[in-house]
């Protein structure tokens, strides 16, 4: 799993092509709201977890069947996110 830098957030915008009901996600990816993005690939994400600092929650976007992404321990991921705050 890769943590995207703020200047890389745009790479995950294409994961919203099929629509996403949460404007907070797009706002984070456009660098309008604070948050973090973790993806399966830094160059061309297929799946990403978007953490919203303001909402104190996360959103899974992209391919929900991506085995490489889903095989990562959720606990390790949450510990990494909580360490950022």
N, C-alpha and C positions, 0 to 999 in steps of 0.2 A: 504494500500500500504506500502511496506517495502523498505527501502533503503538498498541495499546490501553493505557490506563492501568489500574492494578490495580483501580480502582473500576469499570472497564468490562469486565473479564474475564467477568463473568456473561453478557454478550451472546453469547458464543461457546459457552456450555453447550448450547444447542439443536443445535449441530452434532454433538453426540454422541448424538442421539436414535436413530440406527440402530445404536447399540452401538459400543463402542471397547474393545479389549482391554488398554489401558494405563491403569491407575488413576492413574499420574503426571499424565496430562493433566487429569483431573477435579480432582485435588488442586491443580494450578496454577490452574485456572479458578476454584476455590473459595477461592483465596488461602491455601491451607494449605502450599504449597511454593513456593519462589522460581522465577520464570521470567518470560518475556516472551511476549506474544501479538501477532502481526502479522496483519492481516486485510485483505480486499479493500474492506470498508466499515466505517466506525466505528459507524454507526447500527444496521445489521442485517447482520452478516457472513454470507456464503455459504460462504466458505473461509477457513481460518486456518492459520497456521504457529505452533505452540506450541514455544517453546524452553525446555527444562528445564535450569536451572542446575545442579542436583544430578546429573542423569544426563549432562550435557554432550552433549545430543542434541536433535533436534527431531522433531516429529510434524506431519503434514499432516492436518487434519480438515475435514470438510464436503464440498463438491462438488469432486471431483478433476478434473472436466472444465471448470472455470471458466476460460475463456480469458483473461479480464482479469487474473486472479491469476497464472496460469501464464506470462503473457507478460513478467513482471518478471524481470529478470536475476538468476539464482540467486547469482552472484558478488557483486553489489551487496547483496543481502539478507544473505548470510553476512558480508560486511564490516561491515554495520550491526550485526548481532548480536554479532560479536566485539568491536566497539567499545564495547559496553555493559558488558562485564566488567571 
